Structure formats: structure tokens, C-alpha cells
Amino acid sequence: MSRESRPADKTCLACGRTITWRKKWERDWDEVRYCSAACRRRGVGEVDRALEDAIVVLLDRRARDATICPSEAARQVARDRGLEEWRELMKPARRAARRLVADGEVEIVQQGRVVDPSTARGPIRVRRGDGTR
């Protein structure tokens, strides 16, 4: 199958990364929702939704062009849930930010430039996108 005739990429429901079409998924591409078995098992839970909400609320409290670090959302959710260790929520916070990017609500930036959330490594910042809540 040529590159032009392949189905469009999808976004993983759990982690927000891009899922690229693969030959092995040809028969059931319409049912593919997750990029891996780990994401399928993890799904999106209550804490994940709380992190998404925290990101949006933190951005709402800032100037229109301001950014936040995902750690701010992790700290907020940890505080709200009485957790002592917020660092455990860092990976889920980054996943929450990627899901919000997929929804068009925020953008992920590094050094002031928008980056692909599926491939971004290292420190990131989150800012409002075009389709904010």
C-alpha cells in the first residue's frame, strides 16, 4: 500500500501519542484505539481526568500567552488527593497534556516552539491552543 493510500494516523486514547497505520492492523484498523497493550490496560482513569482539568484550570488562571509545566498539575492533583509524592504523577501529567493536544485544547512547547507531543523528550511547557475549553 502506498503512503498516500494509507489510512490517516490516530491518537492513542490513553497516552495521546500518534498511532501510525501498520500492515498487521489492516483488517481491524477501525477498532484500533490504543498504541500498546500497556495503554489498553491503563486506559484513562479518574486521576488522568483530574490532571487534564488541573492543566486547564492552571492555564485559565494565567495570562493568555502564559505556559505551565506539567509538574504544576501533578502537584495540584497530589495536593487535592492527599498524596505525599507528586512525582509519581509526572508521566500521567504528560499523558494528560498529550490528550489535550489531541483534542486541540493546548499545545506543547519546548524553548518557545511548538513540538510534536509524541516525540518530545525532556522538559516541556503547556500553553493554550486554538480550541480552549
Buried (B, 14 or more C-beta within 10 A) or exposed (E): EEEEEBEEEBBBBBBBBBBEBEEEBEEEBEEBBBBEEEBEEBEBEEBBEBBBBBBBEBBEEEEEEEBBBBBBBBBBBBEEEEBEEBEEBBEBBBBBBBBBBBBEBBBBBEEEEEBEBBEBEEEBBBBBBEEEE
